[in-house]
Amino acid sequence: MSDFQNTQQALSDLQILKQAITQSRNKLPLTLDSVDTHLMLNIAAFTVAASVGVGVLVWPEINDDLRMLGTASDARLPALGIVGGGLLALLTVAYGYIAVRARKEKIAFADFSDKYFAYFKNLSALSDIAVKFFATALVILAGKPEWIAPLFIMFIGDLVFQGRLLVLSPKASIGLGITSFAVAITTFMLGISTLLAPACVAAGVAAVSLINITIFRNKLTSVRE
């Protein structure tokens, strides 16, 4: 092989390596199946957030029930049960869907999650959700329901900064993360307790991630064709 051919091969290898590094930094999945898995999880996140927002708008008494936790101590444990049950259901669906996708690619769940969904590796998702649940439980048991909305928005900002489940560029992660924390502080300072605030923030973040995933998926599909 001539020196010219060797140089061309080296440049080609460097270009492939550069693309892989760029995709890794941008937290972009590398296969179509993993992209589709991220897409479905983000669609689910957007749907849940939008449903909560619509529910609060249609039934504003939800906010009244939330504020009632500040005085009705007997309603706090049932409220925690509802929150815990909802989180458990979401985790079950997420783990189940990823397990199905891993089986489709004929890869062990541990290897599939390690490669594309590190958040679900070694029960890290369960640990993270448990910490957030206990923080929410302390707020509810302390009779401070007005802190729930700012707390949820901070949770969203944490997920954005860590890039968990979301497909965002580093700049978008930083921008959306800072914005989420700023909204959380503002919500707390203004005493806004409606769940509409965290629902809007979650839906907005999920929408940006969905747009990013869709663009990347279209590029990946065009390259394969």
N, C-alpha and C positions, 0 to 999 in steps of 0.2 A: 504494500500500500504506500503510495507516494506521500510526501510531506504535506502536499495540498489537501489530500483526502483525509489525512490524520487531523489536520487543522479544522477541516469542515466537521468531522466527527466530534471533535472536542467542543466546538462551538455549539453543535446540536445538543450534546450532553449538558452543556452549561445552560442552554435555553430551557431544557426540560427541568433541570434542577431549580432554575429561577422560578418557573411557573409553579412547581410544587411548593417552594418556600413561600411564594406570594399567596397561594391558596391556603397554606397552613396559617399564615399570619392573619389572614382574613377570616379564619375559622370556617372555610368552605369545604363541604364534603366533596370527595373525589370521584364517587361513582353515582350513576343515575339512580340506583336503588336507594342509596343513602340520602341523596337529594330528595327523592320522593318521600322518604321517611321523615326528614326534617320538614318537608312541605306539609304533610298531613298533621304533624304535631303542632306546627305553627297555625294551621287552619283551625285546629281544635282550640288552641289558646285564644285566638281571635274570636272564635264563636262564643266561647264561655264568657270572655270579657264583654263582648257586645251584648250578649243575653242579659248579663247582670245590669249593664247600663240601661238597656231597654226596660228591664223589670223595674228598676228604680224609678224610671220616668213614668211608667204605666201605673205602678203601685207605690206612690210616694210614702205610704204608711210604713213601708219597710224601714225608712229612716227613723220613723217614730218608734218602731219596735227596737231598733238599734239603740236609740237614746234611752229607752226604758231600762236597759241593762244597768244604767247608772244607779237606779233606785230599787229595781226589782231583783233582789239577790237570788230568789228562787228560780229565775229564768236564765241565770248565767250558765249553770251546768248543762241544761238542754241546748243552749246556744253553742257551747263548746262541743257537744256531741254532734251537732249539725256540721260545724266547721271541720271537725276531725273526720267525720264520715265522708264529707265531700272531698277532702284531701286524699283520703285512702282510695276512694273511687277513681280519682284522677290518676293517682300513681299506678293503680292496677291496670287501667286502660293504657297508660304510657308504656309500662313494662311489657304488657301483653302484646301491644302493637310492635314494639321493637323486637320481641321474641319471634313474632311471626315473620318479620322482615329478615331476621337473622336466619331463620329456618329456610326461607325462600332462597337466600344466597348460599345455603348449605355451609354456614359458618357457626361455630359455637357462640352462644349468647355472650359469654365473657369476652371472646375475641372481637365480636362485632361491636359491642359497646365500648371496648377499649379503643378500637380504631376510629369509630365515628361518634360515639356518645359517651365520652369519659365521665360525664355527669352521673351516669347510671352504673359506673363501675364501682365494685366493692361497697355497695349500698350507700355511696356518697349522697345520692339523691334523697334516700330515706333520712339520713343524718341531717341534711340541710333543711328538709321539710319539717323534721321534728323540732329543730331549733326555732324555726319560724312559728311553728304551732305553739310551742311553750311560751314564746314571747307574746303571742296573741292571747294565750290563756291567762298570762299574768295581767295583761291590760284589762281583760274582761272581768277577771276575779277581783281586780282592784277597783272595779266600778268606774272605769274611765273609757267608756265606749267612744268618746269623741277623739281618742287617740288612735282608733283602729284604722281610719282612712289614711292618715299620714304614715302609719306603720306599714300598711300594705303598699303604699307608694314607694317607701324606702326598700321594701322587699323587691319590688320590681326593678328599682335602680341597682340593687345588688346583683340581680340576675343579669341585667344588661352589662354591667362592668365585667362580670365573670364570663359572659358569653354563653351561658348555659341554655341549651335548647334553641338559642337564637342564632341566626346567620347574619352577622353584621360586620362591617369593616371596622378596623380599630378606631378610626375617626368618628364613625357613627356610634360606636359603643361608648366612647368618651362623651360625646355630645349628648346622647340620650340619657346616659347615666347621670351626668351633671344636671341635666334638665329635670330628671325624676327627683333627685334629691332637693333641688330648688323648689319644685312643686310641693314636695312633702313638707318642707320647712314653712312654705307659705300657707299651706293648708292648716298646719298646726298653729301658726301664729294668728290666723284669721278664725280659728275655731270651727273650720268646716268639717262636719262629721258625716256627710253624705257619702255613700259608697259609689256614687256616680263619678267622683274624682279619680279613685284608683282604677275604676272600670275604663274610663276614658284613656288614662295613661297606659294601661295594659293593652288596650285595643290599638292605640297609636303605635306602640313599640312593636307589637305583633304584625301590624300592617307594614311597617318599614322592613321588618325581617322577611315578610312574605314577598314584598317587591324584590328584595335582594335575591331571595331564593329563586324566584321566577326568572329573573334576568340571567342568573348563573345557569339555571336549568336549560334555558333556551340556547345559551352559548355552548353548553356541553352537548346538547342534542345536535346542533349544527356542526360541531367538530366531528362527531361520530358519523354524521351523514357524509 
